[in-house]
Amino acid sequence: MNYILSITLWLPVAAAVILLFFPKTAASAIKGFGLLASLATFVASLGILNGFHEGVAGLQLTESLAWIPQWGIRYALGVDGISLWLILLTTLLTPVVFLSSWNTIHKHPKEYVIAFLIMEAAMIGVFVASDLLLFYVFFELTLLPMYLVIGVWGGANRIYAAIKFFLFTIAGSLLMLLGIIYLAFAHFHDTGVLTFTITELYGTTLAPHAQVLLFFAFALAFAIKVPLFPLHTWLPDAHVEAPTGGSIILAGVMLKMGTYGFLRFVLPFFPDATAKYAGLLIALAVIGIVYGALVAWVQPDMKKLVAYSSVSHLGFCVLGIFALNQTSIEGSILQMVNHGLSTGALFLCVGVIYERRHTRLLADYGGLAKTMPVFATFFIIAMLSSVGLPGLNGFIGEFLILAGSFQTWPRATIVAATGVILAAIYLLWLIQRVFFGPITKEENKNVREIAWNEVVALVPLVVLMVWIGVRPNVFLRKMTPSVQQLLQIVHKTDAGKAMIAGVGRRVSGVGDQNRPHEAMLRPPTPDPRLPLSGGVR
Amino acid sequence: MVNATVLLLIPLLPALGALINGLRAAASPLTPKNRAVTNVIALGSTGLSAILAAWTVIAYVGGGASAAFQHAYYTWIPAGLGHAAGNTIASFAVDFAFRIDALSCTMLLIVTWVGFLIHVYATGYMAHEEGYTRFFTYLNLFMFMMLLLVLGANYMVMFVGWEGVGLCSYLLIGFYYDKNFAADAGKKAFVANRIGDFGFILGVFLIFNTFGTADFGKVFALASAHPQAYAGIATTICLLLFVGACGKSAQIPLYVWLPDAMAGPTPVSALIHAATMVTAGVYMVVRSNVLFRLSPDAMLVVATVGAVTAIFAATIGIAQNDIKKVLAYSTVSQLGFMFLAAGVGAFTAAIFHVMTHAFFKACLFLGAGSVIHGCGGEQDMRKMGGLRKYMPKTRMTMLIACIAIAGFPPLAGFFSKDEILATTYEHHGFLYFLGMVAATCTAFYMFRLYFMTFSGDYRAAGVVGYPESEPEHAGHDVIPGSLHLDDGDVHSDKAHGHHAEAHTPHESPWSMTGVLWILAILAVIGGIVGIPQMLGGTHPTIFQRWLLPVLLPLGGEHFEFAEASRMQEALLIASSVAVAFLGWLLAYVLYKKDAAFARATRMATRFAFFHRLLENKYYVDEFYNFVFVGGTLAFSRALSWFDANIIDGIVNGVRNLTVVVLGHGSWLFDRFIVDGAVNGVGFSARGGSRFFRRMQSGFVQNYALVMGGGIVLIAAVYLFTKP
């Protein structure tokens, strides 16, 4: 039995425990140890990548121990193509956080490092848990360190933001807890076995109305986490007040726990309800894409701008998930990673200048390209990745999502694709206000150029942006079997079958040179299921 | 036979140059030695790439030049569309693949060789610039992207180059980033291009959906095998693709970025905004000619937009005083001619005009650059004049290029423009008329430019009485993402030029004039390959026969090379020459015979309304800013208000309600029992409105309590029920 998942999961916790014995004043030692521990965790996660078998669809590297056997709760771990890259994203971004905040955290460094290590473990736990209750524990556990990070190391209005963040997300997940318990009991009722193991629960038959209720209980929790319009307002506040490291992790990883939850639980547990209500979620996602982008455009505050851009970008991920086809879901998973890299880098960059100038207002900047040319280059690359420039990572994700959803939801996709134009508008505006034009403020004349630790933190992100952009297959092919299996479950339902039949009719015959299928002659017919006829325009 | 590795090196070499110079740009100060190293890397990589390109084309022609050579280097995006459940749809993949055929060969040679020449020119022009290495980094990066665009064997690789050249354009227009107008212009270009790309990518999705592939060869084979089947969808696809072309190639309604793009250094204007990048849209339409030919409707749209743009931009060009603005509108207009050609089915004429235009327009822009360089950064033609005395080489080469673009035989521009107009006449009388008027305007504004710049006496102080341009948009403040530009007066792109001193114009160094001469010679002889039978050539012309394989599916030759009667052909040629002469004559009378421009001034005052309309470019920028930018911005502000007040208001309202209902109850409990225990969690109770915060933090504490209690409960159950 391979314990690499447990090792990766518990390494940060062990490090946090050891850190407890460090003297409070040994700031450098604490930070150094934290960085080392997070790097060790990253190396361990490379072990996961190494042990991962590409052709396998189901969970791999599984571990399972009885935890509370009376209730069938197990300490069960596993990884598949859906979670693999999210684990690596987590273990990559944590050392990036430590590096970037090397010189910026002066208050309680020990608690800071411990909070991030615990948070890292909890996030890894979310992605590797294959027991519903274990997942729930980790899902909730991520909240506490983040609450503290915002509340202690945050900006002026941190208390309000921290509490809003905490309550908002809790509100959703409590319903999910009820749903989890209901689900387990429904399964118990069917089979006489009480279990919370995900794979065993997959086959649970649910009464239609129960399925719908459970669908919404789970979807609400994850939609808040993503966050999906109109449940997004906690995010800008949390980002604005969070310290740089908090924002990187929040946008980079935590939001993906929502989209991951959709893929891991909502789709396979409630396939009928998913097929039935996919339109609703797609509508919200598409509204979020355009709405987030437009609102981002007029934000005077850099962090708010990037935060609203996350609402827009995560909308693409949700669109990809609920378009329910191979292309779009693979694109969606890749886009989760992409967003972690690009928005992580953007928040890091915003942190770099905030730390030097102590303002987040765009109006206080201008002309920084003159004083910080190297930094400007990094910022622009991160911006281009976020804008979805071909050749960089963001493009691949967006392209796959839109190409996939265009098959099933053409009109929604067209609206969503305008988000790509809007992204260019608000991000170029950001770049221009910060870096271009004459230097109008005395304080901007002598801003310190980016430091070594910040460069070291940014370089791996940039390398990955290019790598994913040029060789996405390396990343995509590990997902393919798992996504295929997931879609098999979803498409087994009646609604799902109707859905593929609809798509199949439109696309089948492609590649057959001798016999043009009659269906190919038509432009994609308006889909009666499209909910967008009046909603979004 | 074409060698795939060599083919790959053609774009990779400039990419490598960009990478090395990019890393150097940050570190090294601008010493003469460093500048020399920059030159070696930038010029070496593009020069070598140009040689390899020539070698590849020779190898391709040597191999018979009939079938396309295609090589897939690796699977780029495995875009598996396959559905699992019983539906076996062949999943497809996008390859990183290059394609060599007559069309890409033509573009390849134009891009690499004109690109290389402009690199050489830039070493002289940019010599005094601070960001010298940065400039060549961008320029090399542009070469890489442009080569991807023309070499890509499918719409996706093409799209990488397509957006990539847009990026480089953005960076180079904004090269003088500390100038607001340059930064604005860069952003405007990028956004306008993005709007076009939105159409393009939707077109690509539709291609994927329809044909299951984006590979040129496969798509066109399918389309021409079942023309009836695909005719309907082809219209939608082509119109979407054409939206992309309108963005990239500056056609109505997306042309507005190109004139502002003149904020970039002049070599950039020559390379990107005249010779290569802006012709990408024409290249793409010609590349997709099989699809376009399936849809007469789409063709008509292309032709109409092209013709209207041609005349629209040409009329603006006659009233501009900034030498680069004239050339910019001229470029928009000439691109319109190219689309007109493509739209009426004269695909070879479109590419022929791309080629000849690359020669004479690059020559004109570089000549303008030489003039600006020689006049210490001045771009206003009213403050030039008499430069033939000071810059004989520049003057001679520009004169040649003017004659070429005006359409006088036997220079290059005549043959390509005549072919376009002749084919248009066959298909559409009114568009032909528009084209003829635009051609007259072209000859007029080009010779106006020439006379204002080179004849008469040098007048550094400007022209007294000649209509001054009114300051546009005075007091305009910056709005986020505004597409808007232009603060009225003429901006020099030579931000760091040696101006301001009392200046005698001087001729430019040989690195600049040498390039001018090469381009001028090309502008003279470039038309040889397209001489019609009437004038001693062949039918079809050499150039048409060369491109024929690209047009073959669906019987392209019948579509394009219909033979007109000799009489008709002769008349068409004569009228082409006549309009060129007419344009020249007007310019001669107004700007040469009358050095004080008294007649021109009178004309401008008499038709003040039209003059102002043209000078202000039909107020399109103002209209766009007000309607689209202003409208979207106002809407965004409204949404932002909605977000902060309504959505978040609901959230806070729910919270407050909960606080009131639940908070009060638990507060007492919280206050007296829990407080001590969970102080560690509730950092929050200090400062500010203590009571209210207390309420909020109470929730977190309560929740922590519930969580803690739950764990205790679970543990208890565990212990009690343990077997």
Contacts between the chains, C-beta under 8 A, distances in Angstrom:
chain1	res1	chain2	res2	distance
A	68	B	714	6.7
A	68	B	717	7.9
A	68	B	718	5.4
A	70	B	717	7.1
A	70	B	718	6.9
A	70	B	721	4.7
A	70	B	722	7.6
A	70	B	723	8.0
A	71	B	717	7.8
A	140	B	707	6.9
A	144	B	681	7.7
A	144	B	704	7.7
A	147	B	700	6.9
A	148	B	683	7.4
A	151	B	683	5.5
A	151	B	684	6.3
A	152	B	683	6.0
A	159	B	684	4.8
A	159	B	688	7.7
A	159	B	693	6.2
A	159	B	696	7.7
A	159	B	697	7.6
A	160	B	696	7.7
A	162	B	684	7.5
A	163	B	684	7.1
A	163	B	696	4.6
A	163	B	697	6.6
A	163	B	699	7.1
A	163	B	700	6.2
A	164	B	651	7.6
A	164	B	655	7.7
A	166	B	699	7.9
A	166	B	700	5.5
A	166	B	703	7.5
A	167	B	655	6.8
A	167	B	696	7.8
A	167	B	699	5.8
A	167	B	700	7.4
A	168	B	651	7.3
A	170	B	703	5.8
A	230	B	647	5.2
A	232	B	647	8.0
A	233	B	643	6.8
A	233	B	647	5.4
A	233	B	648	4.3
A	233	B	651	5.3
A	234	B	651	7.5
A	291	B	639	6.2
A	291	B	643	7.8
A	294	B	632	7.3
A	294	B	635	6.7
A	294	B	636	4.1
A	294	B	639	5.2
A	294	B	640	7.9
A	295	B	636	6.5
A	295	B	639	5.2
A	295	B	640	4.8
A	295	B	643	5.4
A	297	B	480	5.9
A	297	B	481	5.9
A	297	B	633	7.5
A	297	B	636	5.0
A	298	B	480	6.2
A	298	B	633	7.0
A	298	B	636	4.7
A	298	B	637	5.2
A	298	B	640	4.9
A	299	B	640	7.1
A	325	B	81	7.3
A	325	B	83	6.6
A	326	B	80	5.2
A	326	B	81	6.8
A	326	B	82	6.0
A	326	B	83	6.8
A	326	B	84	7.3
A	326	B	91	7.6
A	327	B	79	5.6
A	327	B	80	6.2
A	327	B	81	5.4
A	330	B	80	7.3
A	367	B	178	5.9
A	369	B	177	5.3
A	369	B	178	7.5
A	370	B	178	6.1
A	373	B	25	8.0
A	373	B	26	6.0
A	374	B	26	5.1
A	377	B	26	7.1
A	384	B	167	6.8
A	389	B	163	5.8
A	389	B	164	7.5
A	389	B	167	6.1
A	390	B	156	7.9
A	390	B	159	5.7
A	390	B	160	4.0
A	390	B	162	7.8
A	390	B	163	4.9
A	390	B	164	6.7
A	391	B	160	5.4
A	391	B	164	6.3
A	395	B	163	7.9
A	396	B	77	6.2
A	399	B	77	7.0
A	399	B	79	7.9
A	399	B	156	8.0
A	399	B	201	7.6
A	400	B	77	7.1
A	400	B	79	6.3
A	402	B	201	7.4
A	402	B	205	6.6
A	403	B	79	6.1
A	403	B	81	8.0
A	403	B	205	5.5
A	403	B	208	5.9
A	404	B	81	7.4
A	406	B	202	7.8
A	406	B	205	4.3
A	406	B	206	7.7
A	406	B	208	7.8
A	406	B	209	6.5
A	407	B	81	7.1
A	407	B	209	6.1
A	413	B	205	7.4
A	414	B	202	6.4
A	417	B	198	5.8
A	417	B	201	6.7
A	417	B	202	6.3
A	418	B	198	6.6
A	420	B	194	7.0
A	420	B	197	7.8
A	420	B	198	6.4
A	420	B	201	7.6
A	421	B	191	7.2
A	421	B	194	4.8
A	421	B	195	5.7
A	421	B	198	5.3
A	424	B	190	6.0
A	424	B	191	5.7
A	424	B	194	4.5
A	425	B	191	5.6
A	425	B	194	7.9
A	425	B	481	4.5
A	426	B	480	7.8
A	426	B	481	6.7
A	428	B	170	7.8
A	428	B	187	4.7
A	428	B	190	5.9
A	428	B	191	6.9
A	428	B	481	7.3
A	429	B	187	7.2
A	429	B	480	5.0
A	429	B	481	4.4
A	432	B	183	5.1
A	432	B	184	7.6
A	432	B	187	5.7
A	433	B	480	7.9
A	435	B	177	6.9
A	436	B	174	6.5
A	436	B	177	4.3
A	436	B	178	7.0
A	436	B	180	7.6
A	436	B	182	7.9
A	436	B	183	3.6
A	437	B	177	7.6
A	437	B	178	6.5
A	437	B	179	7.5
A	437	B	180	4.8
A	437	B	183	5.7
A	438	B	178	5.3
A	438	B	179	7.5
A	438	B	180	7.1
A	439	B	178	7.5
A	470	B	76	7.8
A	471	B	74	7.7
A	471	B	76	8.0
A	472	B	76	7.3
A	472	B	77	5.7
A	472	B	78	7.9
A	473	B	74	7.9
A	473	B	75	5.7
A	473	B	76	7.3
A	473	B	77	7.3
A	473	B	78	5.3
A	476	B	77	7.7
A	476	B	78	5.8
A	477	B	78	6.7
A	480	B	78	7.7
A	480	B	80	6.6
A	484	B	84	5.1
A	487	B	83	7.3
A	487	B	84	5.3
A	487	B	85	7.4
A	488	B	84	4.9
A	488	B	85	6.0
A	491	B	83	7.2
A	491	B	84	6.6
A	491	B	85	4.2
A	492	B	85	6.8
A	496	B	85	7.6
A	497	B	85	7.1
A	500	B	83	5.2
A	500	B	85	5.8
A	500	B	87	5.6
A	501	B	87	8.0
A	503	B	83	6.7
A	503	B	87	7.9
A	504	B	83	6.5
A	504	B	87	4.4
A	504	B	89	6.7
A	506	B	209	7.2
A	507	B	81	6.8
A	507	B	89	5.7
A	507	B	209	6.5
A	507	B	212	7.2
A	508	B	87	7.2
A	508	B	89	6.0
A	510	B	89	6.9
A	510	B	90	6.9
A	510	B	210	7.6
A	510	B	211	6.5
A	510	B	212	3.1
A	510	B	213	8.0
A	511	B	90	4.9
A	511	B	92	7.5
A	511	B	212	4.8
A	511	B	213	7.2
A	513	B	221	7.1
A	513	B	222	6.1
A	513	B	225	5.9
A	516	B	226	4.3
A	516	B	229	3.9
A	516	B	230	7.6
A	520	B	210	6.2
A	520	B	229	6.5
A	520	B	230	7.6
A	520	B	233	7.7
A	521	B	229	5.0
A	521	B	230	7.4
A	521	B	232	6.4
A	521	B	233	7.3
A	522	B	232	7.2
A	522	B	233	7.6
A	523	B	206	7.8
A	523	B	232	6.5
A	523	B	233	5.2
A	523	B	236	5.6
A	524	B	206	7.9
A	524	B	209	6.6
